[in-house]
Amino acid sequence: MNTEEYITAHSDIEPEYLAKLNRITHLRMINPRMLSGHYQGRVLAMFCHMIQPKTVLEIGTFTGYSAICMAEGMPEDGVLHTIDYDEELENFLKDVFAGSEHGHKIKLHIGDALTVIASMNETFDLVFIDADKEEYQAYFEAVLPKVRPGGYLLVDNTLWDGKVLKPVDPKDKETIAIMKFNETIAKDARIEKVLLPVRDGLTLIRKIG
Ligand SMILES: C[S@@+](CC[C@H](N)C(=O)[O-])C[C@H]1O[C@@H](n2cnc3c(N)ncnc32)[C@H](O)[C@@H]1O
């Protein structure tokens, strides 16, 4: 058993509906690794149980796995807005959310994240950033004014398969963008932050005052 298997085996089991969604994603989608998965899903659900956010924004829905995990931990009257620009996912996602006991808390937006965010008037208790890696800084700047003081952001893939630690290929724009994002965030006095070694790196941020 490796460390990852040990960690997963000693955390909550994957709820049955999510295990099914995980399998379907692996069968039907070209890039199933994008899904948060069992362990990170339990981490996201736990954060939402802890924070009890009434309004959540997710940037990057994919097959809806992380959205359902977060909705699971939210209060009954909570609303999770999730954005994805892939129109081909729309019908699939409508069925996935309709079949989940937490789906009534989820509102799907199909469109480019920055455009949708600009049109939103909500204030968020928690934002989960998990879409285009080259746009991470832009997502962060677009959502920070919409996060309530003391609210949280979670940013996925901030270790990027360990590539942020190694000499970078100048053509590898995604790695360069994540490295720059991590450096900028580390110096940003508007927020508190900890980079957690969860799966591919999950940065937890709190907006100050
Ligand atoms: C890593 S996946 C999200 C995984 C999901 N959060 C989970 O954990 O199961 C990233 C998603 O972001 C979407 N995406 C990428 N660029 C986007 C953009 N500019 N606007 C909206 N969605 C975008 C992709 O279509 C993809 O489904």
Ligand as a Chemical Component Dictionary entry (heavy atoms), coordinates in Angstrom:
data_LIG
# 
_chem_comp.id                   LIG 
_chem_comp.type                 NON-POLYMER 
_chem_comp.pdbx_formal_charge   0 
_chem_comp.three_letter_code    LIG 
# 
loop_
_chem_comp_atom.comp_id 
_chem_comp_atom.atom_id 
_chem_comp_atom.alt_atom_id 
_chem_comp_atom.type_symbol 
_chem_comp_atom.charge 
_chem_comp_atom.model_Cartn_x 
_chem_comp_atom.model_Cartn_y 
_chem_comp_atom.model_Cartn_z 
_chem_comp_atom.pdbx_ordinal 
LIG C1  C1  C 0  -10.032 20.282 -13.971 1  
LIG S1  S1  S 1  -11.603 20.354 -14.735 2  
LIG C2  C2  C 0  -12.688 20.645 -13.356 3  
LIG C3  C3  C 0  -12.798 19.439 -12.471 4  
LIG C4  C4  C 0  -13.880 19.531 -11.417 5  
LIG N1  N1  N 0  -13.797 20.772 -10.652 6  
LIG C5  C5  C 0  -13.705 18.358 -10.449 7  
LIG O1  O1  O 0  -12.923 18.512 -9.505  8  
LIG O2  O2  O -1 -14.302 17.313 -10.658 9  
LIG C6  C6  C 0  -11.547 21.921 -15.537 10 
LIG C7  C7  C 0  -12.827 22.337 -16.254 11 
LIG O3  O3  O 0  -12.689 23.736 -16.544 12 
LIG C8  C8  C 0  -13.338 24.020 -17.763 13 
LIG N2  N2  N 0  -12.770 25.267 -18.288 14 
LIG C9  C9  C 0  -11.535 25.491 -18.798 15 
LIG N3  N3  N 0  -11.398 26.772 -19.185 16 
LIG C10 C10 C 0  -12.567 27.382 -18.899 17 
LIG C11 C11 C 0  -13.047 28.721 -19.068 18 
LIG N4  N4  N 0  -12.288 29.679 -19.589 19 
LIG N5  N5  N 0  -14.297 29.003 -18.659 20 
LIG C12 C12 C 0  -15.093 28.043 -18.108 21 
LIG N6  N6  N 0  -14.696 26.761 -17.949 22 
LIG C13 C13 C 0  -13.450 26.433 -18.326 23 
LIG C14 C14 C 0  -13.068 22.782 -18.626 24 
LIG O4  O4  O 0  -14.064 22.652 -19.631 25 
LIG C15 C15 C 0  -13.072 21.630 -17.591 26 
LIG O5  O5  O 0  -14.316 20.959 -17.578 27 
# 
loop_
_chem_comp_bond.comp_id 
_chem_comp_bond.atom_id_1 
_chem_comp_bond.atom_id_2 
_chem_comp_bond.value_order 
_chem_comp_bond.pdbx_ordinal 
LIG C1  S1  SING 1  
LIG S1  C2  SING 2  
LIG S1  C6  SING 3  
LIG C2  C3  SING 4  
LIG C3  C4  SING 5  
LIG C4  N1  SING 6  
LIG C4  C5  SING 7  
LIG C5  O1  DOUB 8  
LIG C5  O2  SING 9  
LIG C6  C7  SING 10 
LIG C7  O3  SING 11 
LIG C7  C15 SING 12 
LIG O3  C8  SING 13 
LIG C8  N2  SING 14 
LIG C8  C14 SING 15 
LIG N2  C9  SING 16 
LIG N2  C13 SING 17 
LIG C9  N3  DOUB 18 
LIG N3  C10 SING 19 
LIG C10 C11 SING 20 
LIG C10 C13 DOUB 21 
LIG C11 N4  SING 22 
LIG C11 N5  DOUB 23 
LIG N5  C12 SING 24 
LIG C12 N6  DOUB 25 
LIG N6  C13 SING 26 
LIG C14 O4  SING 27 
LIG C14 C15 SING 28 
LIG C15 O5  SING 29 
# 
